[in-house]
Amino acid sequence: MITSYAAAFAAYWARNSRQAAPPGVPHLRTYQTRAAQAAIAWTAHRTGW
């Protein structure tokens, strides 16, 4: 269950990181990219990919 949660958030953050930056929050997409990378790495570690 934890692995599926990490995979779902990785997809969520990866999708949102590709959107245009909202006004007044210029670093949000960078944060989301790094969060997606971390969740992908953790998912890969847990599944042995």
BALOBA-1460 file (C-alpha; in Angstrom, 3 decimals):
// residues 49
<rec num="1" residu="m" x="0.000" y="0.000" z="0.000"/>
<rec num="2" residu="i" x="2.815" y="2.437" z="0.791"/>
<rec num="3" residu="t" x="4.438" y="1.717" z="-2.555"/>
<rec num="4" residu="s" x="1.236" y="2.435" z="-4.454"/>
<rec num="5" residu="y" x="0.870" y="5.685" z="-2.499"/>
<rec num="6" residu="a" x="4.405" y="6.728" z="-3.506"/>
<rec num="7" residu="a" x="3.751" y="5.792" z="-7.143"/>
<rec num="8" residu="a" x="0.507" y="7.766" z="-7.196"/>
<rec num="9" residu="f" x="2.168" y="10.860" z="-5.748"/>
<rec num="10" residu="a" x="5.065" y="10.510" z="-8.187"/>
<rec num="11" residu="a" x="2.606" y="10.621" z="-11.061"/>
<rec num="12" residu="y" x="0.715" y="13.540" z="-9.509"/>
<rec num="13" residu="w" x="3.861" y="15.599" z="-8.936"/>
<rec num="14" residu="a" x="5.342" y="14.724" z="-12.338"/>
<rec num="15" residu="r" x="2.161" y="15.781" z="-14.128"/>
<rec num="16" residu="n" x="1.813" y="19.024" z="-12.198"/>
<rec num="17" residu="s" x="5.501" y="19.900" z="-12.580"/>
<rec num="18" residu="r" x="4.962" y="20.188" z="-16.341"/>
<rec num="19" residu="q" x="2.304" y="22.886" z="-15.967"/>
<rec num="20" residu="a" x="3.013" y="26.602" z="-16.265"/>
<rec num="21" residu="a" x="4.184" y="28.247" z="-13.058"/>
<rec num="22" residu="p" x="1.365" y="29.990" z="-11.196"/>
<rec num="23" residu="p" x="1.736" y="33.718" z="-10.602"/>
<rec num="24" residu="g" x="3.675" y="34.511" z="-7.440"/>
<rec num="25" residu="v" x="5.030" y="30.976" z="-6.922"/>
<rec num="26" residu="p" x="8.007" y="30.747" z="-9.287"/>
<rec num="27" residu="h" x="9.728" y="27.766" z="-7.628"/>
<rec num="28" residu="l" x="6.714" y="25.503" z="-7.193"/>
<rec num="29" residu="r" x="7.350" y="23.495" z="-10.357"/>
<rec num="30" residu="t" x="10.997" y="22.897" z="-9.394"/>
<rec num="31" residu="y" x="9.848" y="21.576" z="-6.020"/>
<rec num="32" residu="q" x="7.294" y="19.314" z="-7.692"/>
<rec num="33" residu="t" x="9.921" y="17.967" z="-10.096"/>
<rec num="34" residu="r" x="12.250" y="17.086" z="-7.212"/>
<rec num="35" residu="a" x="9.390" y="15.536" z="-5.233"/>
<rec num="36" residu="a" x="8.414" y="13.404" z="-8.231"/>
<rec num="37" residu="q" x="12.020" y="12.257" z="-8.699"/>
<rec num="38" residu="a" x="12.255" y="11.278" z="-5.037"/>
<rec num="39" residu="a" x="8.958" y="9.375" z="-5.149"/>
<rec num="40" residu="i" x="10.006" y="7.595" z="-8.341"/>
<rec num="41" residu="a" x="13.345" y="6.612" z="-6.792"/>
<rec num="42" residu="w" x="11.618" y="5.341" z="-3.650"/>
<rec num="43" residu="t" x="9.093" y="3.374" z="-5.676"/>
<rec num="44" residu="a" x="11.892" y="1.846" z="-7.741"/>
<rec num="45" residu="h" x="13.780" y="0.916" z="-4.583"/>
<rec num="46" residu="r" x="10.742" y="-0.708" z="-2.981"/>
<rec num="47" residu="t" x="9.806" y="-2.672" z="-6.113"/>
<rec num="48" residu="g" x="13.333" y="-3.568" z="-7.205"/>
<rec num="49" residu="w" x="12.942" y="-1.923" z="-10.627"/>
